[in-house]
Amino acid sequence: MTWTAERHWPVLAQGLAGRLRRDSAGDWDRFIHHPFVRSLADGTLPEEEFRRFLVQDYLYLIQYARAYALAIYKGATLEDMRSASAIVTGLLDTELALHIAYCASWGLTEADMQGQPESLELLAYTRFILDRAQTGDLLDLIVTLAPCLIGYGEIGARLHADPATRREGNPYWPWIALYSGEKFTGFVEAGIRTLDTLGARYGADARYPMLLSEFRTSVRLEAAFWLAGQSGPL
Ligand SMILES: Cc1ncc(C[n+]2csc(CCO)c2C)c(N)n1
């Protein structure tokens, strides 16, 4: 049976997150069903392409962490601040560690990665995020940053459940395992709950068209980001 979010992980389809996801359906599918994702699942992605992608992704995560740090600053309650802080810590301690470990296996140091030029896909996505994070309120910020969290959660869960995903001898299995692991899944569910809490508090219904536009722009930038490493020099 093909894995579907609505049936196998219904929380993805619920609340404000579910509404945004449904209302960006075409772009959402182009993001999560991208050929790059398929080639990670079957292990056919050339190592060089993954390496270039991961270097760009490492640089992306640094900017993403800066944007999320603004969510701590903008939090109106201690609970808001703790939830944003947990995401920033997870990012800096767990997610970046995967990138660092992969890159170390290719003989690349963190200094090598930090010295790489930023691709246009990376620049467009992170500067869009940072703009919304700085000029919007906490709800704009969390909505703009949500596709990254929810999309990778959905991709991880789907690839983990798909019998066509190659586990043995697939060099990309640690990447899939990270995004389908319990710890990460917990983050995704907490993020979806936070969207509902903030949506109610900041009046999401009345400003839904703007929120959808922010969400969809991030989804389109996510879809484009799979090819962020394509023109990289490394
Ligand atoms: C382009 C791109 N988009 C999403 C993620 C996944 N991701 C990045 S930060 C974050 C939230 C905290 O874990 C998540 C899920 C990625 N690595 N690269």
PDBQT file of the ligand as one rigid body, heavy atoms in Angstrom, charges set to zero:
ROOT
HETATM    1  C1  LIG A 301      16.772  22.844   2.175  1.00  0.00    +0.000 C 
HETATM    2  C2  LIG A 301      16.434  22.108   3.417  1.00  0.00    +0.000 A 
HETATM    3  N1  LIG A 301      15.165  22.106   3.847  1.00  0.00    +0.000 NA
HETATM    4  C3  LIG A 301      14.838  21.460   4.969  1.00  0.00    +0.000 A 
HETATM    5  C4  LIG A 301      15.793  20.808   5.702  1.00  0.00    +0.000 A 
HETATM    6  C5  LIG A 301      15.438  20.104   6.956  1.00  0.00    +0.000 C 
HETATM    7  N2  LIG A 301      15.553  20.978   8.089  1.00  0.00    +0.000 N 
HETATM    8  C6  LIG A 301      16.382  22.000   8.138  1.00  0.00    +0.000 A 
HETATM    9  S1  LIG A 301      16.215  22.893   9.582  1.00  0.00    +0.000 SA
HETATM   10  C7  LIG A 301      15.010  21.924  10.125  1.00  0.00    +0.000 A 
HETATM   11  C8  LIG A 301      14.311  22.176  11.411  1.00  0.00    +0.000 C 
HETATM   12  C9  LIG A 301      15.046  21.719  12.591  1.00  0.00    +0.000 C 
HETATM   13  O1  LIG A 301      15.468  20.426  12.535  1.00  0.00    +0.000 OA
HETATM   14  C10 LIG A 301      14.778  20.926   9.197  1.00  0.00    +0.000 A 
HETATM   15  C11 LIG A 301      13.794  19.908   9.384  1.00  0.00    +0.000 C 
HETATM   16  C12 LIG A 301      17.110  20.822   5.230  1.00  0.00    +0.000 A 
HETATM   17  N3  LIG A 301      18.097  20.218   5.911  1.00  0.00    +0.000 N 
HETATM   18  N4  LIG A 301      17.399  21.472   4.089  1.00  0.00    +0.000 NA
ENDROOT
TORSDOF 0
